[in-house]
């Protein structure tokens, strides 16, 4: 089999009723039907460079296993992190994701803990994280039936640059007027609890069973590790943000791949003996765990986010609600 190398992945655009038609803040694209999400590192994401052009990330994970996903990944044949852009023109459904144990009872490999970096937010933009203090699951179930569930949510104002941690089991939703970069466990398990009458399927029984009244969800106040580039570090992922004007040499441990996402500008990823990979705003490059060193070279200026698996014993981040 060919040796692994950094992959440029094509985004998968997902239509959602709460999405936008004008994606130009990130992509040079205006679409007919509203798009809510651009999935960057899903198993069906298509590779756009090198010998594996046209193949899917999930296929490469099954073929190369730890060489791609690293020793810290829970499953050796499944890429461990899903990164997305979210574009919200309207409120998303009120939903909850189970933790690993709950997902496995439902026949899924992973639960879904996630985080959101606020790339852009209109004035007054809000998200909801958890239920208001003192609210019981029974009271919340009654509010769903009476079509007033959003009144029991803990709404918080958000601004550009905020990082929010959303632990599995947290009832949550996102308001309109935002572009988020989401990093999450590689799972698509979502229980929709309330949808403002938009006539989509609800999953109230399973969703209420997954709800946790106390979680560490909230605005991250300390990324962790003492590195100013680290936005959040948790048991499931580490997310960094960097602004580059000069080349940056990077080292990859064999414990985790790196996902490099351009959020502004353009650049090149270079590895010794491999073809360079050019990427620009809205694009993601996966550097396999077996590729031990690479350089990120900005073309004038480059802003990137970098996602990886944590190493060692990592606690959930410090957060605040409000």
C-alpha positions as YAML, in Angstrom:
chain: A
units: angstrom
residues:
- id: 1
  name: UNK
  ca: [0.00, 0.00, 0.00]
- id: 2
  name: UNK
  ca: [1.17, 3.58, -0.57]
- id: 3
  name: UNK
  ca: [2.66, 5.46, 2.38]
- id: 4
  name: UNK
  ca: [0.41, 7.86, 4.23]
- id: 5
  name: UNK
  ca: [0.77, 11.61, 3.71]
- id: 6
  name: UNK
  ca: [-1.24, 14.75, 4.67]
- id: 7
  name: UNK
  ca: [-4.75, 14.65, 3.14]
- id: 8
  name: UNK
  ca: [-6.69, 17.62, 1.82]
- id: 9
  name: UNK
  ca: [-10.38, 16.83, 2.38]
- id: 10
  name: UNK
  ca: [-13.39, 18.12, 0.46]
- id: 11
  name: UNK
  ca: [-16.12, 19.55, 2.72]
- id: 12
  name: UNK
  ca: [-19.55, 17.89, 2.74]
- id: 13
  name: UNK
  ca: [-22.32, 20.52, 2.71]
- id: 14
  name: UNK
  ca: [-25.41, 19.53, 4.69]
- id: 15
  name: UNK
  ca: [-28.76, 21.27, 4.08]
- id: 16
  name: UNK
  ca: [-30.66, 22.29, 7.23]
- id: 17
  name: UNK
  ca: [-33.81, 24.44, 7.61]
- id: 18
  name: UNK
  ca: [-32.01, 26.75, 10.04]
- id: 19
  name: UNK
  ca: [-29.01, 27.27, 7.74]
- id: 20
  name: UNK
  ca: [-27.92, 30.00, 5.32]
- id: 21
  name: UNK
  ca: [-27.76, 30.37, 1.56]
- id: 22
  name: UNK
  ca: [-24.75, 32.68, 1.49]
- id: 23
  name: UNK
  ca: [-21.63, 30.83, 2.69]
- id: 24
  name: UNK
  ca: [-19.22, 33.50, 1.50]
- id: 25
  name: UNK
  ca: [-17.86, 34.42, 4.91]
- id: 26
  name: UNK
  ca: [-16.06, 31.05, 4.69]
- id: 27
  name: UNK
  ca: [-16.70, 29.63, 1.18]
- id: 28
  name: UNK
  ca: [-17.10, 31.38, -2.19]
- id: 29
  name: UNK
  ca: [-20.52, 29.79, -2.49]
- id: 30
  name: UNK
  ca: [-24.17, 30.89, -2.63]
- id: 31
  name: UNK
  ca: [-26.65, 28.00, -2.64]
- id: 32
  name: UNK
  ca: [-30.33, 27.54, -3.46]
- id: 33
  name: UNK
  ca: [-31.29, 25.57, -0.33]
- id: 34
  name: UNK
  ca: [-30.08, 26.63, 3.13]
- id: 35
  name: UNK
  ca: [-26.90, 24.90, 4.30]
- id: 36
  name: UNK
  ca: [-26.35, 24.55, 8.03]
- id: 37
  name: UNK
  ca: [-23.16, 22.52, 8.23]
- id: 38
  name: UNK
  ca: [-19.95, 21.81, 6.35]
- id: 39
  name: UNK
  ca: [-18.49, 18.50, 7.54]
- id: 40
  name: UNK
  ca: [-14.71, 18.42, 7.20]
- id: 41
  name: UNK
  ca: [-13.50, 15.09, 8.67]
- id: 42
  name: UNK
  ca: [-16.35, 12.59, 8.47]
- id: 43
  name: UNK
  ca: [-15.83, 8.99, 7.31]
- id: 44
  name: UNK
  ca: [-17.35, 9.92, 3.92]
- id: 45
  name: UNK
  ca: [-15.05, 12.93, 3.45]
- id: 46
  name: UNK
  ca: [-13.29, 12.66, 0.10]
- id: 47
  name: UNK
  ca: [-9.52, 13.05, -0.27]
- id: 48
  name: UNK
  ca: [-8.53, 15.63, -2.90]
- id: 49
  name: UNK
  ca: [-4.75, 15.16, -3.28]
- id: 50
  name: UNK
  ca: [-2.10, 12.54, -3.91]
- id: 51
  name: UNK
  ca: [-2.38, 8.78, -4.54]
- id: 52
  name: UNK
  ca: [-5.58, 8.48, -2.47]
- id: 53
  name: UNK
  ca: [-7.50, 11.12, -4.45]
- id: 54
  name: UNK
  ca: [-11.16, 10.14, -4.58]
- id: 55
  name: UNK
  ca: [-11.00, 7.75, -1.63]
- id: 56
  name: UNK
  ca: [-12.86, 8.33, 1.64]
- id: 57
  name: UNK
  ca: [-11.28, 9.07, 5.00]
- id: 58
  name: UNK
  ca: [-13.15, 6.15, 6.56]
- id: 59
  name: UNK
  ca: [-11.67, 3.71, 4.04]
- id: 60
  name: UNK
  ca: [-8.14, 4.87, 4.84]
- id: 61
  name: UNK
  ca: [-8.83, 4.47, 8.57]
- id: 62
  name: UNK
  ca: [-9.90, 0.87, 8.00]
- id: 63
  name: UNK
  ca: [-6.84, 0.13, 5.85]
- id: 64
  name: UNK
  ca: [-4.13, 1.90, 7.88]
- id: 65
  name: UNK
  ca: [-5.62, 1.92, 11.39]
- id: 66
  name: UNK
  ca: [-3.16, 3.19, 14.03]
- id: 67
  name: UNK
  ca: [-0.87, 4.63, 11.35]
- id: 68
  name: UNK
  ca: [-3.63, 7.15, 10.64]
- id: 69
  name: UNK
  ca: [-5.61, 7.48, 13.88]
- id: 70
  name: UNK
  ca: [-2.82, 7.07, 16.44]
- id: 71
  name: UNK
  ca: [-2.55, 5.07, 19.64]
- id: 72
  name: UNK
  ca: [-4.82, 7.40, 21.68]
- id: 73
  name: UNK
  ca: [-7.88, 6.73, 19.49]
- id: 74
  name: UNK
  ca: [-10.49, 4.48, 21.09]
- id: 75
  name: UNK
  ca: [-11.11, 2.55, 17.87]
- id: 76
  name: UNK
  ca: [-8.22, 1.69, 15.57]
- id: 77
  name: UNK
  ca: [-10.35, 1.57, 12.41]
- id: 78
  name: UNK
  ca: [-12.38, 4.78, 12.82]
- id: 79
  name: UNK
  ca: [-11.21, 8.39, 12.50]
- id: 80
  name: UNK
  ca: [-11.72, 9.80, 16.00]
- id: 81
  name: UNK
  ca: [-12.73, 13.45, 15.53]
- id: 82
  name: UNK
  ca: [-15.36, 15.21, 13.44]
- id: 83
  name: UNK
  ca: [-14.81, 18.89, 12.66]
- id: 84
  name: UNK
  ca: [-17.53, 21.08, 11.12]
- id: 85
  name: UNK
  ca: [-18.42, 24.65, 10.28]
- id: 86
  name: UNK
  ca: [-21.94, 25.55, 11.47]
- id: 87
  name: UNK
  ca: [-23.89, 28.38, 9.80]
- id: 88
  name: UNK
  ca: [-27.01, 29.38, 11.75]
- id: 89
  name: UNK
  ca: [-29.60, 31.82, 10.42]
- id: 90
  name: UNK
  ca: [-32.26, 30.57, 12.84]
- id: 91
  name: UNK
  ca: [-32.43, 28.52, 16.03]
- id: 92
  name: UNK
  ca: [-31.39, 24.88, 15.84]
- id: 93
  name: UNK
  ca: [-33.59, 22.26, 17.46]
- id: 94
  name: UNK
  ca: [-33.24, 21.75, 21.21]
- id: 95
  name: UNK
  ca: [-31.27, 18.53, 21.48]
- id: 96
  name: UNK
  ca: [-29.06, 16.31, 23.59]
- id: 97
  name: UNK
  ca: [-26.31, 13.81, 22.83]
- id: 98
  name: UNK
  ca: [-25.66, 10.71, 24.97]
- id: 99
  name: UNK
  ca: [-22.34, 9.92, 26.59]
- id: 100
  name: UNK
  ca: [-20.30, 6.90, 25.49]
- id: 101
  name: UNK
  ca: [-22.19, 4.45, 27.70]
- id: 102
  name: UNK
  ca: [-25.58, 5.70, 26.49]
- id: 103
  name: UNK
  ca: [-24.50, 5.59, 22.85]
- id: 104
  name: UNK
  ca: [-23.20, 2.05, 23.20]
- id: 105
  name: UNK
  ca: [-26.53, 0.94, 24.69]
- id: 106
  name: UNK
  ca: [-28.08, 2.31, 21.48]
- id: 107
  name: UNK
  ca: [-25.62, 0.36, 19.34]
- id: 108
  name: UNK
  ca: [-23.34, 3.30, 18.49]
- id: 109
  name: UNK
  ca: [-19.58, 3.34, 19.16]
- id: 110
  name: UNK
  ca: [-19.21, 6.86, 20.58]
- id: 111
  name: UNK
  ca: [-21.22, 9.35, 22.50]
- id: 112
  name: UNK
  ca: [-20.92, 13.00, 21.57]
- id: 113
  name: UNK
  ca: [-19.10, 15.60, 23.59]
- id: 114
  name: UNK
  ca: [-18.36, 18.66, 21.48]
- id: 115
  name: UNK
  ca: [-17.07, 22.22, 21.58]
- id: 116
  name: UNK
  ca: [-17.88, 25.35, 19.59]
- id: 117
  name: UNK
  ca: [-15.48, 28.13, 18.67]
- id: 118
  name: UNK
  ca: [-17.41, 31.28, 17.76]
- id: 119
  name: UNK
  ca: [-15.86, 32.38, 14.48]
- id: 120
  name: UNK
  ca: [-18.46, 35.11, 13.99]
- id: 121
  name: UNK
  ca: [-21.49, 36.26, 15.99]
- id: 122
  name: UNK
  ca: [-24.04, 38.96, 15.33]
- id: 123
  name: UNK
  ca: [-24.83, 41.34, 18.21]
- id: 124
  name: UNK
  ca: [-27.16, 39.62, 20.68]
- id: 125
  name: UNK
  ca: [-26.31, 36.09, 19.49]
- id: 126
  name: UNK
  ca: [-27.10, 33.40, 22.05]
- id: 127
  name: UNK
  ca: [-26.74, 29.70, 22.72]
- id: 128
  name: UNK
  ca: [-28.52, 27.61, 25.34]
- id: 129
  name: UNK
  ca: [-26.53, 25.25, 27.54]
- id: 130
  name: UNK
  ca: [-28.42, 23.18, 30.08]
- id: 131
  name: UNK
  ca: [-31.68, 23.77, 31.90]
- id: 132
  name: UNK
  ca: [-32.33, 26.65, 34.28]
- id: 133
  name: UNK
  ca: [-31.23, 25.95, 37.82]
- id: 134
  name: UNK
  ca: [-33.75, 23.84, 39.72]
- id: 135
  name: UNK
  ca: [-35.56, 22.54, 36.64]
- id: 136
  name: UNK
  ca: [-36.31, 18.82, 36.78]
- id: 137
  name: UNK
  ca: [-36.45, 16.42, 33.84]
- id: 138
  name: UNK
  ca: [-40.17, 15.98, 34.53]
- id: 139
  name: UNK
  ca: [-40.79, 19.73, 34.34]
- id: 140
  name: UNK
  ca: [-38.79, 19.93, 31.13]
- id: 141
  name: UNK
  ca: [-40.81, 17.06, 29.60]
- id: 142
  name: UNK
  ca: [-44.03, 18.91, 30.47]
- id: 143
  name: UNK
  ca: [-42.69, 22.10, 28.85]
- id: 144
  name: UNK
  ca: [-42.02, 20.16, 25.63]
- id: 145
  name: UNK
  ca: [-45.64, 18.98, 25.50]
- id: 146
  name: UNK
  ca: [-46.84, 22.52, 26.18]
- id: 147
  name: UNK
  ca: [-44.53, 23.96, 23.47]
- id: 148
  name: UNK
  ca: [-42.62, 26.25, 25.82]
- id: 149
  name: UNK
  ca: [-39.40, 24.26, 26.27]
- id: 150
  name: UNK
  ca: [-37.11, 27.12, 25.27]
- id: 151
  name: UNK
  ca: [-38.30, 29.08, 28.34]
- id: 152
  name: UNK
  ca: [-36.58, 26.55, 30.63]
- id: 153
  name: UNK
  ca: [-33.21, 26.68, 28.85]
- id: 154
  name: UNK
  ca: [-30.18, 28.51, 30.20]
- id: 155
  name: UNK
  ca: [-29.56, 31.09, 27.44]
- id: 156
  name: UNK
  ca: [-26.17, 32.85, 27.38]
- id: 157
  name: UNK
  ca: [-24.81, 35.62, 25.19]
- id: 158
  name: UNK
  ca: [-21.85, 34.78, 22.98]
- id: 159
  name: UNK
  ca: [-19.31, 36.86, 21.10]
- id: 160
  name: UNK
  ca: [-16.72, 36.27, 18.41]
- id: 161
  name: UNK
  ca: [-13.76, 34.42, 19.93]
- id: 162
  name: UNK
  ca: [-15.68, 32.54, 22.62]
- id: 163
  name: UNK
  ca: [-15.02, 28.83, 23.10]
- id: 164
  name: UNK
  ca: [-17.90, 26.76, 24.48]
- id: 165
  name: UNK
  ca: [-17.68, 23.24, 25.85]
- id: 166
  name: UNK
  ca: [-20.77, 21.05, 25.47]
- id: 167
  name: UNK
  ca: [-20.46, 17.88, 27.53]
- id: 168
  name: UNK
  ca: [-22.54, 14.86, 26.52]
- id: 169
  name: UNK
  ca: [-25.89, 14.88, 28.31]
- id: 170
  name: UNK
  ca: [-26.26, 18.68, 28.16]
- id: 171
  name: UNK
  ca: [-29.56, 19.93, 26.74]
- id: 172
  name: UNK
  ca: [-28.51, 22.61, 24.24]
- id: 173
  name: UNK
  ca: [-29.27, 24.62, 21.16]
- id: 174
  name: UNK
  ca: [-27.72, 27.36, 19.05]
- id: 175
  name: UNK
  ca: [-29.43, 30.61, 18.12]
- id: 176
  name: UNK
  ca: [-29.25, 32.40, 14.78]
- id: 177
  name: UNK
  ca: [-26.60, 34.77, 13.48]
- id: 178
  name: UNK
  ca: [-23.47, 32.72, 14.08]
- id: 179
  name: UNK
  ca: [-20.68, 30.83, 12.37]
- id: 180
  name: UNK
  ca: [-19.12, 28.20, 14.62]
- id: 181
  name: UNK
  ca: [-16.24, 25.77, 14.28]
- id: 182
  name: UNK
  ca: [-17.36, 22.56, 15.98]
- id: 183
  name: UNK
  ca: [-15.00, 19.83, 17.16]
- id: 184
  name: UNK
  ca: [-16.59, 16.66, 18.48]
- id: 185
  name: UNK
  ca: [-16.27, 12.98, 19.04]
- id: 186
  name: UNK
  ca: [-16.81, 11.24, 15.71]
- id: 187
  name: UNK
  ca: [-20.50, 10.54, 16.25]
- id: 188
  name: UNK
  ca: [-23.75, 11.52, 14.57]
- id: 189
  name: UNK
  ca: [-26.07, 10.50, 17.42]
- id: 190
  name: UNK
  ca: [-28.51, 13.30, 18.24]
- id: 191
  name: UNK
  ca: [-31.80, 13.22, 20.12]
- id: 192
  name: UNK
  ca: [-34.06, 16.09, 19.07]
- id: 193
  name: UNK
  ca: [-36.26, 17.16, 21.98]
- id: 194
  name: UNK
  ca: [-38.01, 20.28, 20.70]
- id: 195
  name: UNK
  ca: [-38.11, 21.98, 17.30]
- id: 196
  name: UNK
  ca: [-40.38, 25.05, 17.47]
- id: 197
  name: UNK
  ca: [-43.10, 23.28, 15.47]
- id: 198
  name: UNK
  ca: [-40.89, 22.54, 12.43]
- id: 199
  name: UNK
  ca: [-42.49, 19.09, 11.98]
- id: 200
  name: UNK
  ca: [-39.30, 17.08, 12.19]
- id: 201
  name: UNK
  ca: [-39.05, 13.83, 14.13]
- id: 202
  name: UNK
  ca: [-38.52, 14.16, 17.88]
- id: 203
  name: UNK
  ca: [-36.76, 11.63, 20.12]
- id: 204
  name: UNK
  ca: [-38.21, 12.57, 23.48]
- id: 205
  name: UNK
  ca: [-37.99, 9.22, 25.33]
- id: 206
  name: UNK
  ca: [-34.41, 8.49, 24.35]
- id: 207
  name: UNK
  ca: [-33.41, 12.13, 24.70]
- id: 208
  name: UNK
  ca: [-34.78, 12.56, 28.22]
- id: 209
  name: UNK
  ca: [-33.00, 9.36, 29.26]
- id: 210
  name: UNK
  ca: [-29.71, 10.90, 28.07]
- id: 211
  name: UNK
  ca: [-30.17, 14.24, 29.89]
- id: 212
  name: UNK
  ca: [-27.77, 15.13, 32.70]
- id: 213
  name: UNK
  ca: [-28.84, 18.02, 34.91]
- id: 214
  name: UNK
  ca: [-25.27, 18.82, 35.97]
- id: 215
  name: UNK
  ca: [-22.43, 18.91, 33.42]
- id: 216
  name: UNK
  ca: [-19.30, 20.99, 32.82]
- id: 217
  name: UNK
  ca: [-20.84, 22.73, 29.81]
- id: 218
  name: UNK
  ca: [-20.18, 26.46, 29.48]
- id: 219
  name: UNK
  ca: [-17.77, 29.10, 28.23]
- id: 220
  name: UNK
  ca: [-14.21, 27.85, 28.58]
- id: 221
  name: UNK
  ca: [-12.20, 30.14, 30.86]
- id: 222
  name: UNK
  ca: [-8.89, 28.27, 30.69]
- id: 223
  name: UNK
  ca: [-7.80, 26.21, 27.69]
- id: 224
  name: UNK
  ca: [-5.43, 24.14, 29.80]
- id: 225
  name: UNK
  ca: [-1.80, 23.16, 29.61]
- id: 226
  name: UNK
  ca: [-0.41, 26.70, 29.96]
- id: 227
  name: UNK
  ca: [-0.18, 27.14, 26.17]
- id: 228
  name: UNK
  ca: [-1.85, 30.39, 25.04]
- id: 229
  name: UNK
  ca: [-2.72, 28.78, 21.69]
- id: 230
  name: UNK
  ca: [-4.85, 26.10, 23.38]
- id: 231
  name: UNK
  ca: [-8.54, 27.08, 23.34]
- id: 232
  name: UNK
  ca: [-9.79, 23.93, 25.06]
- id: 233
  name: UNK
  ca: [-8.37, 20.66, 26.30]
- id: 234
  name: UNK
  ca: [-10.68, 17.87, 27.40]
- id: 235
  name: UNK
  ca: [-10.67, 14.06, 27.69]
- id: 236
  name: UNK
  ca: [-11.93, 13.92, 24.08]
- id: 237
  name: UNK
  ca: [-10.07, 16.60, 22.10]
- id: 238
  name: UNK
  ca: [-7.61, 19.45, 22.16]
- id: 239
  name: UNK
  ca: [-8.24, 22.55, 20.04]
- id: 240
  name: UNK
  ca: [-5.67, 25.25, 19.29]
- id: 241
  name: UNK
  ca: [-5.83, 28.51, 17.35]
- id: 242
  name: UNK
  ca: [-2.81, 30.16, 15.72]
- id: 243
  name: UNK
  ca: [-2.06, 33.18, 13.56]
- id: 244
  name: UNK
  ca: [0.97, 32.60, 11.34]
- id: 245
  name: UNK
  ca: [3.09, 35.09, 9.47]
- id: 246
  name: UNK
  ca: [6.18, 32.86, 9.42]
- id: 247
  name: UNK
  ca: [6.53, 29.10, 8.85]
- id: 248
  name: UNK
  ca: [5.80, 26.92, 11.89]
- id: 249
  name: UNK
  ca: [7.52, 23.58, 12.43]
- id: 250
  name: UNK
  ca: [5.23, 21.02, 14.06]
- id: 251
  name: UNK
  ca: [5.72, 17.56, 15.54]
- id: 252
  name: UNK
  ca: [3.11, 14.81, 15.47]
- id: 253
  name: UNK
  ca: [3.22, 12.17, 18.19]
- id: 254
  name: UNK
  ca: [2.16, 8.69, 17.17]
- id: 255
  name: UNK
  ca: [-0.69, 9.05, 19.64]
- id: 256
  name: UNK
  ca: [-2.87, 11.31, 17.49]
- id: 257
  name: UNK
  ca: [-3.31, 12.73, 14.00]
- id: 258
  name: UNK
  ca: [-3.51, 16.49, 13.54]
- id: 259
  name: UNK
  ca: [-6.42, 18.22, 11.82]
- id: 260
  name: UNK
  ca: [-5.47, 21.65, 10.48]
- id: 261
  name: UNK
  ca: [-8.35, 23.93, 9.46]
- id: 262
  name: UNK
  ca: [-7.83, 27.31, 7.78]
- id: 263
  name: UNK
  ca: [-10.20, 29.92, 9.18]
- id: 264
  name: UNK
  ca: [-8.64, 32.80, 7.25]
- id: 265
  name: UNK
  ca: [-6.01, 33.15, 4.55]
- id: 266
  name: UNK
  ca: [-4.14, 30.34, 2.81]
- id: 267
  name: UNK
  ca: [-1.08, 28.24, 3.37]
- id: 268
  name: UNK
  ca: [0.93, 25.14, 2.54]
- id: 269
  name: UNK
  ca: [1.71, 22.06, 4.61]
- id: 270
  name: UNK
  ca: [5.11, 20.57, 3.83]
- id: 271
  name: UNK
  ca: [6.62, 17.25, 4.89]
- id: 272
  name: UNK
  ca: [10.03, 15.91, 3.92]
- id: 273
  name: UNK
  ca: [9.82, 13.63, 0.88]
- id: 274
  name: UNK
  ca: [6.10, 14.35, 0.28]
- id: 275
  name: UNK
  ca: [4.20, 16.62, -2.08]
- id: 276
  name: UNK
  ca: [3.23, 19.94, -0.44]
- id: 277
  name: UNK
  ca: [-0.47, 20.47, 0.27]
- id: 278
  name: UNK
  ca: [-2.04, 23.87, -0.41]
- id: 279
  name: UNK
  ca: [-5.16, 24.80, 1.55]
- id: 280
  name: UNK
  ca: [-7.28, 27.89, 2.10]
- id: 281
  name: UNK
  ca: [-10.09, 29.21, 4.26]
- id: 282
  name: UNK
  ca: [-12.75, 26.57, 4.90]
- id: 283
  name: UNK
  ca: [-10.49, 23.62, 4.06]
- id: 284
  name: UNK
  ca: [-9.05, 20.94, 6.32]
- id: 285
  name: UNK
  ca: [-5.87, 18.91, 6.09]
- id: 286
  name: UNK
  ca: [-5.40, 15.70, 8.10]
- id: 287
  name: UNK
  ca: [-1.81, 14.89, 9.05]
- id: 288
  name: UNK
  ca: [-1.68, 11.15, 9.93]
- id: 289
  name: UNK
  ca: [-0.21, 10.08, 13.26]
- id: 290
  name: UNK
  ca: [2.67, 8.33, 11.49]
- id: 291
  name: UNK
  ca: [3.84, 11.55, 9.80]
- id: 292
  name: UNK
  ca: [6.12, 12.75, 12.57]
- id: 293
  name: UNK
  ca: [7.00, 16.27, 11.37]
- id: 294
  name: UNK
  ca: [5.52, 18.93, 9.11]
- id: 295
  name: UNK
  ca: [5.70, 22.64, 8.50]
- id: 296
  name: UNK
  ca: [2.82, 25.08, 8.08]
- id: 297
  name: UNK
  ca: [3.87, 27.83, 5.71]
- id: 298
  name: UNK
  ca: [1.50, 30.83, 5.44]
- id: 299
  name: UNK
  ca: [0.94, 32.54, 2.14]
- id: 300
  name: UNK
  ca: [1.21, 36.09, 3.50]
- id: 301
  name: UNK
  ca: [-0.92, 35.39, 6.57]
- id: 302
  name: UNK
  ca: [-2.77, 32.31, 7.79]
- id: 303
  name: UNK
  ca: [-5.14, 31.74, 10.69]
- id: 304
  name: UNK
  ca: [-5.61, 28.08, 11.56]
- id: 305
  name: UNK
  ca: [-7.26, 25.88, 14.13]
- id: 306
  name: UNK
  ca: [-5.63, 22.58, 14.96]
- id: 307
  name: UNK
  ca: [-7.46, 19.65, 16.52]
- id: 308
  name: UNK
  ca: [-5.94, 16.51, 18.05]
- id: 309
  name: UNK
  ca: [-6.55, 13.87, 20.69]
- id: 310
  name: UNK
  ca: [-5.27, 14.65, 24.19]
- id: 311
  name: UNK
  ca: [-2.50, 12.62, 25.76]
- id: 312
  name: UNK
  ca: [-2.30, 11.60, 29.38]
- id: 313
  name: UNK
  ca: [-4.97, 11.97, 32.04]
- id: 314
  name: UNK
  ca: [-6.99, 15.06, 31.07]
- id: 315
  name: UNK
  ca: [-9.83, 16.60, 33.07]
- id: 316
  name: UNK
  ca: [-12.76, 18.53, 31.65]
- id: 317
  name: UNK
  ca: [-12.04, 22.25, 31.18]
- id: 318
  name: UNK
  ca: [-12.90, 25.10, 33.53]
- id: 319
  name: UNK
  ca: [-16.12, 26.76, 32.37]
- id: 320
  name: UNK
  ca: [-18.64, 29.38, 33.38]
- id: 321
  name: UNK
  ca: [-22.31, 29.76, 32.51]
- id: 322
  name: UNK
  ca: [-23.33, 33.30, 31.70]
...
